[in-house]
Amino acid sequence: MEKQRKYHEIWGNELNQLNFFKKLTLIMAAIVILLLITLKTTLKKPPIVIRVNEVGKAEVLKDIKSLQKLTVPEINNFTQYFLQYFLAHNYYTYDEDFTRAFNMMSPDCRQKLNEYLQANNIINDIKTNQLKTKMQISEIKVEKDSPDYIILKVKGSRDAKSYTTPDYSKETIFEDEITLAKVNRTAEAPWGLLVDSWQESIFKGK
């Protein structure tokens, strides 16, 4: 005859289930960590792009940057907008214009050109004389195009007048050297460019 136990653990089944769920939780946590590591590694890899050419043949493009190649019209358009915001000063829009120009710069360039504006009292001059400036760009020339940077020479003129003083007139003929950094296209940098340095030579000013 089988001997009956005198005592029974009334919570035995619950303890077994608790131990099972503990082990299951640890296994699931390990799987989640493994998946996160795998996801992080995958995000660093360049995407595989499959393009169908003119004859219907599929081609795998491993270098996604080749699809984001900057064109000359894009470079010219970016440069014209930047110079318009930064150099064509207008009493009624200068604050918004400088904000837009700063958004088109790299952080180091933003700091240097902000110091340039302060050192030359440019904002004070705009306010005092209530300037309105007409700018014309005669030439944008690519001096160097490397994988990371583009160096430009830009020639043009600015004619500054005053809203309040009819006799005020200041004409400037300039040549700028601009270094553009190539960056990933984002909502903040849709051109794929940021101004990394700017220098100006004045040939005429009166």
ROSE-4610 file (N, C-alpha, C; in Angstrom, 1 decimal, always signed):
// ROSE-4610
residu = [M/M/M/E/E/E/K/K/K/Q/Q/Q/R/R/R/K/K/K/Y/Y/Y/H/H/H/E/E/E/I/I/I/W/W/W/G/G/G/N/N/N/E/E/E/L/L/L/N/N/N/Q/Q/Q/L/L/L/N/N/N/F/F/F/F/F/F/K/K/K/K/K/K/L/L/L/T/T/T/L/L/L/I/I/I/M/M/M/A/A/A/A/A/A/I/I/I/V/V/V/I/I/I/L/L/L/L/L/L/L/L/L/I/I/I/T/T/T/L/L/L/K/K/K/T/T/T/T/T/T/L/L/L/K/K/K/K/K/K/P/P/P/P/P/P/I/I/I/V/V/V/I/I/I/R/R/R/V/V/V/N/N/N/E/E/E/V/V/V/G/G/G/K/K/K/A/A/A/E/E/E/V/V/V/L/L/L/K/K/K/D/D/D/I/I/I/K/K/K/S/S/S/L/L/L/Q/Q/Q/K/K/K/L/L/L/T/T/T/V/V/V/P/P/P/E/E/E/I/I/I/N/N/N/N/N/N/F/F/F/T/T/T/Q/Q/Q/Y/Y/Y/F/F/F/L/L/L/Q/Q/Q/Y/Y/Y/F/F/F/L/L/L/A/A/A/H/H/H/N/N/N/Y/Y/Y/Y/Y/Y/T/T/T/Y/Y/Y/D/D/D/E/E/E/D/D/D/F/F/F/T/T/T/R/R/R/A/A/A/F/F/F/N/N/N/M/M/M/M/M/M/S/S/S/P/P/P/D/D/D/C/C/C/R/R/R/Q/Q/Q/K/K/K/L/L/L/N/N/N/E/E/E/Y/Y/Y/L/L/L/Q/Q/Q/A/A/A/N/N/N/N/N/N/I/I/I/I/I/I/N/N/N/D/D/D/I/I/I/K/K/K/T/T/T/N/N/N/Q/Q/Q/L/L/L/K/K/K/T/T/T/K/K/K/M/M/M/Q/Q/Q/I/I/I/S/S/S/E/E/E/I/I/I/K/K/K/V/V/V/E/E/E/K/K/K/D/D/D/S/S/S/P/P/P/D/D/D/Y/Y/Y/I/I/I/I/I/I/L/L/L/K/K/K/V/V/V/K/K/K/G/G/G/S/S/S/R/R/R/D/D/D/A/A/A/K/K/K/S/S/S/Y/Y/Y/T/T/T/T/T/T/P/P/P/D/D/D/Y/Y/Y/S/S/S/K/K/K/E/E/E/T/T/T/I/I/I/F/F/F/E/E/E/D/D/D/E/E/E/I/I/I/T/T/T/L/L/L/A/A/A/K/K/K/V/V/V/N/N/N/R/R/R/T/T/T/A/A/A/E/E/E/A/A/A/P/P/P/W/W/W/G/G/G/L/L/L/L/L/L/V/V/V/D/D/D/S/S/S/W/W/W/Q/Q/Q/E/E/E/S/S/S/I/I/I/F/F/F/K/K/K/G/G/G/K/K/K]
num = [1/1/1/2/2/2/3/3/3/4/4/4/5/5/5/6/6/6/7/7/7/8/8/8/9/9/9/10/10/10/11/11/11/12/12/12/13/13/13/14/14/14/15/15/15/16/16/16/17/17/17/18/18/18/19/19/19/20/20/20/21/21/21/22/22/22/23/23/23/24/24/24/25/25/25/26/26/26/27/27/27/28/28/28/29/29/29/30/30/30/31/31/31/32/32/32/33/33/33/34/34/34/35/35/35/36/36/36/37/37/37/38/38/38/39/39/39/40/40/40/41/41/41/42/42/42/43/43/43/44/44/44/45/45/45/46/46/46/47/47/47/48/48/48/49/49/49/50/50/50/51/51/51/52/52/52/53/53/53/54/54/54/55/55/55/56/56/56/57/57/57/58/58/58/59/59/59/60/60/60/61/61/61/62/62/62/63/63/63/64/64/64/65/65/65/66/66/66/67/67/67/68/68/68/69/69/69/70/70/70/71/71/71/72/72/72/73/73/73/74/74/74/75/75/75/76/76/76/77/77/77/78/78/78/79/79/79/80/80/80/81/81/81/82/82/82/83/83/83/84/84/84/85/85/85/86/86/86/87/87/87/88/88/88/89/89/89/90/90/90/91/91/91/92/92/92/93/93/93/94/94/94/95/95/95/96/96/96/97/97/97/98/98/98/99/99/99/100/100/100/101/101/101/102/102/102/103/103/103/104/104/104/105/105/105/106/106/106/107/107/107/108/108/108/109/109/109/110/110/110/111/111/111/112/112/112/113/113/113/114/114/114/115/115/115/116/116/116/117/117/117/118/118/118/119/119/119/120/120/120/121/121/121/122/122/122/123/123/123/124/124/124/125/125/125/126/126/126/127/127/127/128/128/128/129/129/129/130/130/130/131/131/131/132/132/132/133/133/133/134/134/134/135/135/135/136/136/136/137/137/137/138/138/138/139/139/139/140/140/140/141/141/141/142/142/142/143/143/143/144/144/144/145/145/145/146/146/146/147/147/147/148/148/148/149/149/149/150/150/150/151/151/151/152/152/152/153/153/153/154/154/154/155/155/155/156/156/156/157/157/157/158/158/158/159/159/159/160/160/160/161/161/161/162/162/162/163/163/163/164/164/164/165/165/165/166/166/166/167/167/167/168/168/168/169/169/169/170/170/170/171/171/171/172/172/172/173/173/173/174/174/174/175/175/175/176/176/176/177/177/177/178/178/178/179/179/179/180/180/180/181/181/181/182/182/182/183/183/183/184/184/184/185/185/185/186/186/186/187/187/187/188/188/188/189/189/189/190/190/190/191/191/191/192/192/192/193/193/193/194/194/194/195/195/195/196/196/196/197/197/197/198/198/198/199/199/199/200/200/200/201/201/201/202/202/202/203/203/203/204/204/204/205/205/205/206/206/206]
x = [+0.8/+0.0/+0.9/+0.5/+1.3/+1.1/+2.2/+2.1/+1.7/+0.6/+0.1/+1.0/+1.2/+1.9/+1.1/+1.8/+1.0/+0.8/+1.7/+1.6/+1.6/+0.9/+0.9/+1.1/+1.9/+2.2/+1.0/+0.2/-1.1/-0.8/+0.4/+0.8/+1.8/+1.9/+3.0/+2.8/+1.6/+1.3/+1.6/+1.2/+1.4/+2.9/+3.7/+5.1/+5.8/+5.3/+5.9/+5.6/+4.3/+4.0/+4.8/+5.0/+5.8/+7.2/+7.8/+9.2/+9.2/+8.2/+8.1/+8.1/+7.2/+7.1/+8.4/+9.1/+10.3/+11.3/+11.4/+12.4/+11.9/+10.6/+10.1/+10.4/+10.3/+10.5/+12.0/+12.9/+14.3/+14.7/+14.1/+14.3/+13.8/+12.6/+12.1/+12.9/+13.4/+14.3/+15.6/+16.1/+17.4/+17.1/+15.9/+15.6/+15.4/+14.8/+14.6/+16.0/+16.9/+18.2/+18.9/+18.8/+19.5/+18.9/+17.6/+16.9/+17.4/+17.5/+18.0/+19.4/+20.2/+21.6/+21.6/+20.8/+20.8/+20.2/+19.2/+18.6/+19.6/+20.4/+21.4/+22.4/+22.9/+23.9/+23.3/+22.1/+21.5/+21.3/+21.0/+20.8/+22.1/+23.2/+24.5/+24.9/+24.2/+24.6/+23.8/+24.5/+23.8/+22.7/+21.6/+20.5/+20.8/+20.1/+20.3/+19.2/+19.5/+18.5/+18.5/+17.4/+17.3/+16.6/+17.3/+16.8/+16.6/+15.5/+15.2/+15.6/+16.6/+17.0/+16.1/+16.5/+15.7/+15.2/+16.0/+15.6/+14.9/+14.6/+13.9/+14.8/+16.1/+17.0/+17.2/+17.0/+17.2/+18.7/+19.1/+20.4/+20.4/+21.3/+21.5/+22.5/+22.1/+22.9/+23.3/+24.5/+24.9/+25.3/+25.7/+26.1/+24.9/+24.1/+22.9/+23.3/+24.5/+24.9/+24.9/+25.1/+25.1/+23.8/+22.7/+21.4/+21.1/+22.0/+21.9/+22.9/+23.5/+24.5/+24.0/+24.8/+24.4/+24.6/+23.7/+23.8/+24.2/+24.7/+25.1/+23.9/+22.7/+21.6/+21.3/+21.4/+21.1/+22.2/+23.5/+24.5/+24.3/+24.0/+23.8/+22.6/+21.5/+20.3/+20.6/+21.3/+21.6/+22.4/+23.4/+24.4/+23.6/+22.8/+22.0/+21.1/+20.4/+19.6/+20.4/+21.5/+22.3/+22.8/+23.4/+23.9/+22.8/+21.6/+20.5/+20.1/+20.1/+19.7/+20.8/+22.1/+23.2/+23.7/+23.6/+24.3/+23.3/+22.1/+21.2/+20.3/+20.9/+20.2/+19.0/+18.0/+16.8/+16.3/+16.0/+15.6/+14.4/+13.4/+12.2/+12.3/+13.3/+13.3/+14.7/+15.6/+16.9/+17.0/+16.1/+16.1/+15.8/+14.7/+14.3/+15.3/+15.9/+16.9/+18.1/+18.6/+19.8/+19.5/+18.3/+18.0/+18.0/+17.5/+17.5/+18.9/+19.7/+21.1/+21.9/+21.7/+22.3/+21.9/+20.7/+20.2/+20.9/+21.5/+22.2/+23.7/+24.1/+25.5/+25.8/+27.0/+27.5/+27.6/+27.6/+27.7/+29.0/+30.1/+31.3/+31.2/+30.7/+30.6/+29.6/+28.5/+27.5/+28.1/+28.9/+29.5/+30.5/+31.3/+32.3/+31.6/+30.5/+29.8/+29.0/+28.5/+27.8/+28.8/+30.0/+31.0/+31.4/+31.4/+31.7/+30.6/+29.4/+28.3/+28.4/+28.8/+28.9/+30.2/+31.3/+32.5/+32.4/+31.6/+31.5/+30.3/+29.5/+28.4/+27.4/+27.2/+26.3/+24.9/+24.4/+23.0/+22.7/+23.6/+23.4/+23.4/+24.2/+24.1/+22.8/+22.3/+21.0/+19.9/+19.9/+18.9/+19.0/+20.3/+20.5/+20.1/+20.5/+20.3/+19.0/+18.4/+17.2/+17.4/+18.4/+18.8/+17.9/+18.0/+17.4/+18.4/+18.7/+19.8/+19.4/+19.9/+19.6/+21.0/+20.9/+22.1/+22.0/+23.1/+23.2/+24.4/+24.2/+25.3/+25.6/+26.9/+27.3/+27.9/+28.5/+29.1/+29.2/+28.9/+29.2/+30.0/+31.3/+32.2/+32.7/+32.6/+33.1/+34.6/+35.3/+36.8/+37.3/+36.6/+37.0/+35.7/+35.6/+34.5/+35.1/+35.1/+35.6/+34.5/+34.7/+33.6/+32.9/+33.6/+33.0/+32.7/+33.4/+33.3/+33.3/+32.7/+32.7/+33.2/+34.2/+34.7/+34.2/+33.6/+33.1/+33.7/+33.8/+34.1/+32.8/+32.4/+31.1/+31.4/+31.1/+31.2/+29.9/+29.8/+28.6/+28.7/+27.6/+27.5/+26.3/+26.4/+25.3/+25.2/+23.9/+23.6/+22.7/+23.2/+22.5/+22.0/+20.7/+20.0/+19.3/+18.7/+18.0/+16.5/+15.7/+14.2/+14.0/+14.8/+14.5/+15.4/+16.6/+17.6/+17.8/+17.1/+17.2/+18.6/+19.5/+20.9/+21.8/+21.4/+22.3/+22.4/+23.6/+23.9/+25.3/+25.3/+26.6/+26.6/+27.6/+27.7/+28.9/+28.8/+29.9/+30.0/+31.2/+31.5/+32.4/+31.9/+32.6/+32.9/+33.8/+34.1/+34.2/+33.3/+33.3/+33.9/+34.5/+35.0/+34.1/+33.4/+32.5/+32.8/+32.9/+33.1/+31.8/+31.3/+30.1/+30.4/+29.9/+30.0/+28.9/+29.2/+28.1/+27.6/+26.3/+25.7/+24.5/+24.0/+22.8/+21.6/+20.8/+19.6/+18.6/+18.1/+17.1/+16.1/+15.1/+14.1/+14.8/+15.9/+16.6/+17.6/+18.1/+19.1/+18.7/+17.6/+17.1/+18.0/+18.9/+19.9/+21.0/+21.2/+22.3/+23.6/+23.5/+24.7/+24.5/+25.7/+25.8/+27.0/+26.9/+28.0/+29.0/+30.2/+31.2/+32.2/+32.4/+33.2/+32.8/+33.0/+32.7/+33.7/+34.3/+35.2/+34.9/+35.1/+34.7/+35.8/+36.1/+37.0/+36.2/+36.5/+35.8/+36.7/+36.1/+36.9/+36.5/+35.3/+34.8/+33.7/+33.8/+32.8/+32.7/+31.6/+31.5/+30.1]
y = [-1.2/+0.0/+1.3/+2.2/+3.5/+4.3/+4.8/+5.6/+7.0/+7.4/+8.8/+9.8/+11.0/+12.0/+12.7/+13.1/+13.7/+15.2/+15.8/+17.2/+17.5/+18.5/+18.9/+20.4/+20.8/+22.2/+22.8/+23.6/+24.0/+25.0/+25.7/+26.6/+26.0/+24.7/+24.1/+24.4/+24.3/+24.5/+26.0/+26.9/+28.3/+28.6/+28.0/+28.2/+27.7/+26.6/+26.0/+26.9/+27.5/+28.4/+29.7/+30.1/+31.4/+31.2/+30.0/+29.8/+29.7/+29.1/+28.9/+30.3/+31.2/+32.5/+33.4/+33.2/+33.8/+33.5/+32.2/+31.7/+32.2/+32.2/+32.7/+34.2/+35.0/+36.4/+36.7/+35.9/+36.0/+35.7/+34.7/+34.3/+35.3/+35.9/+36.9/+38.2/+38.5/+39.7/+39.5/+38.3/+38.1/+38.2/+37.7/+37.8/+39.3/+40.1/+41.5/+42.2/+41.9/+42.5/+42.1/+40.9/+40.4/+41.1/+41.3/+41.9/+43.4/+44.1/+45.5/+45.6/+44.7/+44.7/+44.4/+43.5/+43.2/+44.4/+45.1/+46.2/+47.4/+47.6/+48.7/+48.4/+47.2/+46.8/+47.0/+46.6/+46.7/+48.2/+49.1/+50.5/+51.1/+50.6/+51.2/+50.7/+49.7/+49.2/+50.1/+50.4/+51.2/+50.4/+51.0/+50.3/+49.7/+48.7/+48.1/+48.6/+49.3/+49.9/+49.1/+48.7/+47.9/+48.9/+49.1/+50.0/+49.2/+49.5/+48.8/+49.8/+49.4/+50.3/+50.3/+50.9/+51.2/+49.9/+48.8/+47.6/+46.6/+47.0/+46.2/+45.3/+45.5/+44.7/+45.3/+44.5/+45.0/+45.1/+46.2/+46.4/+46.8/+46.2/+46.5/+47.7/+48.7/+49.9/+49.9/+49.6/+49.6/+50.9/+51.9/+53.2/+54.1/+54.3/+55.2/+56.6/+57.1/+58.4/+58.8/+57.8/+58.1/+58.6/+58.2/+58.7/+60.2/+60.7/+62.0/+63.0/+62.7/+63.5/+64.9/+65.9/+67.3/+67.8/+68.5/+69.0/+70.5/+71.0/+72.4/+73.4/+73.1/+74.0/+74.1/+72.9/+72.9/+73.7/+73.6/+74.3/+75.8/+76.2/+77.6/+78.2/+77.4/+77.8/+78.0/+77.1/+77.2/+78.4/+78.6/+79.7/+81.1/+81.2/+82.4/+82.7/+81.7/+82.0/+82.4/+81.7/+82.0/+83.5/+83.9/+85.2/+86.3/+86.0/+86.9/+87.1/+86.0/+86.2/+86.8/+86.6/+87.0/+88.4/+88.8/+90.0/+91.1/+90.7/+91.7/+92.2/+93.1/+93.5/+94.4/+94.1/+94.9/+95.2/+96.5/+96.9/+96.1/+95.8/+95.2/+93.7/+93.1/+91.6/+91.0/+91.9/+91.4/+90.3/+90.4/+89.5/+88.1/+88.0/+86.7/+86.2/+87.2/+86.8/+86.2/+86.8/+86.2/+84.9/+84.7/+83.4/+82.3/+82.6/+81.7/+81.4/+82.4/+82.2/+81.4/+81.6/+80.8/+79.3/+79.1/+77.7/+77.0/+77.7/+77.1/+77.0/+77.2/+77.1/+75.9/+75.5/+74.5/+75.2/+74.5/+75.2/+76.1/+75.6/+76.5/+77.7/+77.6/+78.7/+79.7/+79.2/+80.0/+80.9/+80.3/+81.1/+82.2/+81.8/+82.8/+83.9/+83.6/+84.7/+85.6/+85.0/+85.8/+86.8/+86.3/+87.2/+88.3/+87.9/+88.9/+90.0/+89.6/+90.6/+91.6/+91.1/+91.9/+92.8/+92.3/+93.0/+94.2/+94.0/+95.0/+95.9/+95.7/+96.5/+96.6/+95.4/+95.4/+95.5/+94.9/+95.0/+96.4/+97.0/+98.4/+99.4/+99.1/+99.9/+99.7/+98.5/+98.3/+99.1/+99.0/+99.7/+101.2/+101.7/+103.2/+103.8/+103.2/+103.7/+103.2/+102.2/+101.6/+101.2/+100.2/+99.9/+99.0/+99.2/+98.2/+98.0/+96.7/+96.3/+95.5/+95.9/+95.1/+94.4/+93.1/+92.4/+91.7/+91.6/+90.9/+90.0/+88.8/+87.8/+87.6/+87.9/+87.8/+86.4/+85.7/+84.5/+83.6/+82.3/+81.3/+80.2/+80.1/+79.2/+78.1/+76.9/+75.8/+75.7/+76.0/+75.9/+74.5/+73.8/+72.4/+71.7/+70.4/+69.5/+68.2/+68.0/+66.8/+66.0/+64.8/+64.0/+64.7/+65.5/+66.1/+67.6/+68.3/+69.8/+70.3/+71.5/+72.2/+73.6/+74.1/+75.4/+76.3/+77.4/+78.3/+79.6/+80.2/+81.7/+82.3/+83.4/+84.1/+85.5/+86.1/+87.5/+88.2/+89.4/+90.2/+91.6/+92.2/+93.6/+93.8/+94.8/+95.1/+96.6/+97.1/+98.5/+98.8/+99.4/+99.7/+101.1/+101.2/+102.5/+102.6/+103.7/+103.9/+104.2/+103.6/+103.9/+105.4/+106.0/+107.3/+108.4/+108.0/+109.1/+108.9/+109.7/+109.6/+109.6/+110.4/+110.6/+109.4/+108.6/+107.5/+106.5/+106.1/+105.1/+104.5/+103.2/+102.5/+101.3/+101.4/+100.3/+99.5/+98.2/+97.3/+96.2/+96.1/+95.0/+94.0/+92.7/+91.8/+90.5/+89.7/+88.4/+87.5/+86.5/+85.7/+84.3/+83.8/+82.4/+81.6/+80.7/+79.9/+78.4/+77.9/+76.4/+75.8/+74.9/+74.2/+72.7/+72.3/+71.0/+70.1/+69.0/+68.0/+67.2/+67.3/+66.6/+65.7/+64.9/+64.1/+65.0/+64.7/+65.5/+65.2/+66.3/+66.2/+67.3/+67.3/+68.4/+69.8/+69.7/+70.9/+71.3/+70.3/+70.6/+69.9/+70.4/+69.7/+69.7/+70.8/+70.8/+69.8/+69.3/+68.4/+69.2/+70.5/+71.4/+72.3/+72.6/+73.6/+74.5/+75.8/+76.7/+76.4/+76.1/+75.8/+77.0/+77.8/+79.0/+80.0/+81.3/+82.4/+83.5/+84.0/+85.1/+86.0/+87.3/+88.3/+89.2/+89.5/+90.5/+91.6/+92.9/+94.0/+94.8/+94.9/+95.6/+97.1/+97.4/+98.7/+99.0/+100.1/+100.5/+102.0/+102.5/+104.0/+104.3]
z = [+0.0/+0.0/+0.0/-0.9/-1.0/+0.2/+0.8/+2.0/+1.6/+2.3/+2.1/+2.8/+2.2/+2.8/+3.9/+5.0/+6.1/+5.8/+5.0/+4.7/+3.2/+2.8/+1.4/+1.3/+0.3/+0.0/-0.8/-0.2/-0.8/-2.0/-1.9/-2.9/-3.9/-3.9/-4.8/-6.2/-6.8/-8.2/-8.5/-7.6/-7.9/-7.9/-7.0/-7.0/-8.3/-8.7/-10.0/-11.2/-11.2/-12.3/-12.2/-11.0/-10.8/-11.3/-10.9/-11.4/-12.9/-13.5/-15.0/-15.6/-15.1/-15.7/-15.5/-14.3/-14.1/-15.2/-15.5/-16.5/-17.9/-18.2/-19.4/-19.6/-18.5/-18.6/-18.9/-18.2/-18.5/-19.9/-20.5/-21.9/-22.8/-22.6/-23.4/-23.4/-22.2/-22.0/-22.8/-22.8/-23.5/-25.0/-25.5/-26.9/-27.3/-26.5/-26.8/-26.9/-26.0/-26.0/-27.3/-27.6/-28.9/-30.1/-30.1/-31.3/-31.4/-30.2/-30.2/-30.7/-30.3/-30.8/-32.3/-32.8/-34.2/-35.0/-34.4/-35.1/-35.2/-34.1/-34.1/-35.2/-35.3/-36.3/-37.7/-37.9/-39.2/-39.7/-38.7/-39.1/-39.6/-39.2/-39.6/-41.0/-41.5/-42.8/-43.9/-45.0/-46.0/-46.7/-47.0/-47.6/-49.0/-49.3/-50.7/-51.5/-52.6/-53.5/-54.8/-55.2/-56.5/-57.5/-58.6/-59.6/-60.9/-61.6/-62.9/-64.0/-64.8/-65.9/-67.1/-68.1/-69.3/-69.9/-69.9/-70.5/-69.6/-68.4/-67.4/-66.6/-66.6/-65.8/-64.4/-63.4/-62.0/-61.7/-61.1/-60.7/-59.2/-58.5/-57.0/-56.9/-56.2/-56.0/-54.5/-54.2/-52.8/-52.2/-53.1/-52.7/-52.8/-51.8/-51.9/-52.1/-51.8/-52.0/-53.5/-54.3/-55.7/-56.2/-55.5/-55.9/-55.4/-54.5/-53.9/-54.4/-55.6/-56.2/-56.4/-55.9/-56.1/-57.5/-58.0/-59.3/-59.3/-60.4/-60.5/-60.2/-60.7/-60.4/-58.9/-58.2/-56.8/-56.0/-56.4/-55.8/-56.0/-57.2/-57.5/-56.7/-56.7/-56.0/-54.5/-53.9/-52.5/-52.2/-53.0/-52.8/-53.0/-54.0/-54.2/-53.0/-52.5/-51.3/-50.1/-49.9/-48.7/-48.8/-49.9/-50.0/-50.0/-50.5/-50.4/-48.9/-48.1/-46.7/-45.9/-46.3/-45.4/-45.8/-47.1/-47.6/-48.0/-48.5/-49.0/-47.9/-47.1/-45.9/-46.1/-45.3/-45.4/-44.0/-43.8/-42.4/-41.9/-42.8/-42.3/-42.2/-42.8/-42.8/-42.3/-41.8/-41.5/-40.5/-39.5/-38.4/-38.9/-39.7/-40.3/-41.3/-42.1/-43.1/-42.4/-41.4/-40.7/-40.1/-39.5/-39.0/-40.0/-41.2/-42.3/-42.8/-42.8/-43.3/-42.2/-41.0/-39.9/-40.0/-40.4/-40.5/-41.7/-42.6/-43.8/-43.5/-42.3/-41.9/-41.0/-41.0/-40.0/-38.6/-37.5/-36.2/-36.1/-36.5/-36.4/-37.2/-38.5/-39.3/-38.7/-38.2/-37.5/-36.5/-35.6/-34.6/-35.1/-36.1/-36.7/-37.4/-38.1/-38.9/-37.9/-36.9/-35.9/-35.2/-34.9/-34.4/-35.4/-36.7/-37.8/-37.8/-37.7/-37.7/-36.6/-35.4/-34.2/-34.3/-34.8/-34.9/-35.8/-36.9/-37.9/-37.8/-36.7/-36.4/-37.5/-38.2/-39.3/-39.0/-37.9/-37.5/-37.1/-36.4/-36.0/-37.2/-38.2/-39.4/-40.2/-40.2/-40.8/-40.1/-38.8/-38.0/-38.1/-38.0/-38.0/-39.4/-40.5/-41.8/-42.5/-41.8/-42.3/-43.8/-43.9/-45.3/-46.1/-47.4/-48.3/-49.4/-49.6/-50.5/-51.6/-52.8/-54.0/-54.4/-54.5/-54.8/-56.2/-56.9/-58.2/-58.2/-58.6/-58.6/-60.1/-60.5/-61.9/-62.2/-61.2/-61.5/-60.2/-60.4/-59.4/-60.0/-59.5/-60.1/-59.1/-59.5/-58.6/-58.8/-57.7/-57.8/-57.5/-56.6/-56.2/-55.7/-56.1/-55.7/-55.3/-53.9/-53.3/-52.8/-52.3/-51.7/-50.5/-49.8/-48.6/-48.7/-49.6/-49.6/-51.1/-51.2/-52.5/-52.2/-53.0/-52.8/-54.0/-53.7/-54.7/-54.7/-55.9/-56.0/-56.6/-55.9/-56.3/-56.5/-57.6/-57.9/-58.1/-57.6/-57.7/-57.2/-57.0/-56.5/-55.6/-54.7/-53.8/-53.9/-54.0/-54.0/-52.8/-51.7/-50.5/-50.5/-50.2/-50.1/-48.8/-48.5/-47.2/-47.4/-46.6/-46.6/-46.2/-45.4/-44.8/-45.3/-45.9/-46.4/-47.9/-48.7/-50.1/-50.7/-50.0/-50.5/-50.2/-49.3/-48.9/-50.1/-50.4/-51.4/-51.2/-51.2/-51.0/-52.0/-52.9/-53.9/-53.6/-53.6/-53.3/-54.4/-54.9/-55.8/-55.0/-55.0/-54.1/-54.9/-54.3/-54.7/-53.4/-53.3/-52.1/-52.4/-51.4/-51.4/-50.4/-50.8/-49.9/-50.0/-48.8/-48.7/-48.2/-49.0/-48.7/-48.3/-47.1/-46.6/-47.2/-47.7/-48.2/-47.0/-46.8/-45.6/-46.1/-45.3/-45.6/-45.8/-46.8/-47.0/-45.9/-45.2/-44.2/-44.4/-43.5/-43.6/-43.2/-42.4/-42.0/-43.1/-43.9/-44.9/-46.2/-46.8/-48.0/-49.2/-49.3/-50.4/-50.2/-49.0/-48.8/-48.7/-48.3/-48.2/-47.0/-46.4/-45.3/-45.6/-45.4/-45.5/-44.4/-44.7/-43.7/-43.5/-44.5/-44.3/-45.4/-45.1/-46.0/-45.8/-46.9/-46.9/-48.1/-47.8/-48.9/-49.1/-50.4/-50.9/-51.5/-51.1/-51.7/-52.7/-53.9/-54.9/-55.1/-54.6/-54.8/-53.7/-53.1/-52.1/-52.0/-52.1/-52.0/-51.4]
